[in-house]
Amino acid sequence: MSVVDLSKSETWPTNFRVNYGIYGLFLKDTKCGDIRYGRQYYDYQEGTVIGFAPGQVTGIELKDGTRPLAHGLLFHPDLIRGTALGRDIKRYSFFSYESNEALHLSEEEKGIFVDCLRKIQIELEHSIDKHSKRLIAMNIELLLDYCLRFYDRQFTTRAETNKDVLVRFERLLDEYLQSDLLRQEGLPTVRYFAEKICLSPNYFGDLIKKETGKTAQENIQDRIISLAKEWILGTNKTVSQIAYDLGFQYSQHFSRIFKKTVPRMNIGNPRCRNRCYGLLDVFYDLGGNTSHDGIVRYIFSNYRAGSDYSVLANGYAG
């Protein structure tokens, strides 16, 4: 582990690639060149933070006559194993952000970032004792938590841009569900929409959750279930047909998700005595494996005056 100040470097290459086996977090003091992540250029300038995680490959291209100016932190995954930070490291999704997603800091935020690095450096210079690993991990976690706060602020200040991303996501999701892609490609993924909008899956997911209160995957699943309910109640497709048309490989998988997402509701409850939820309850009674016409036949075959099913039967008869 090391706290680094690249301004103190005596020599440096101008064009190189790095395959990270460690975590890295850098505050750039000046824009001295270009950083490539895959085929995309990283969106950074003076006063921005960039992060890298083990297994990521980046390319650095420095401008002629410039030297790197940055403060940063490098630490190996083994350092945080067995600590609270090690268990929660995936929460810091900004390590997997890609193009156009660097963190832009205010002067006050830059001061906080540098102060956190200073505290880590002090602990590294302290003689090792039984408290060292825990205190170092806690200070790293403090720095990462501040970065999460700063990203939340950035999401808020870029609210209009974020709304545009949300609108595009909803439009792309509508187009996907209304096309043959469901049957051809299967269920839509977060990565599919992130790539369409030119964002990394992690950044896209964080942005959507910030705007909607739900993860991107939850938003996708809600739309899938809403469409499933329409087909159950408005068509004569069997569950197997609906599952296939929605892109599920197995109808049992669809049934599990449907039953988990759409709560079972008591037909006898006055709140639920409408045809929609009543039909869904009958759908559950039949094991979730019948068509709309089969549900209706079941309702009339079990009709008894004053019963719950009579409410539904009268709704159809009326």
Secondary structure, DSSP 8 states (H G I E B T S, - for coil): -EEEEGGG-S---SEEEEE-SSEEEEEESS--EEEEETTEE----TTEEEEE-TT-EEEEEE-TT----EEEEEE-HHHHTTSHHHHHGGG-GGGG--TT--EE--HHHHHHHHHHHHHHHHHHHS---TTHHHHHHHHHHHHHHHHHHHHHHHHHHTHHHHHHHHHHHHHHHHHHHHSTHHHHH-S--HHHHHHHTT--HHHHHHHHHHHHSS-HHHHHHHHHHHHHHHHHHHS---HHHHHHHTT-S-HHHHHHHHHHHS----TTSGGG-SHHHHHHHHHHHTTT---HHHHHHHHHHT--TTSHHHHHHHHHH-
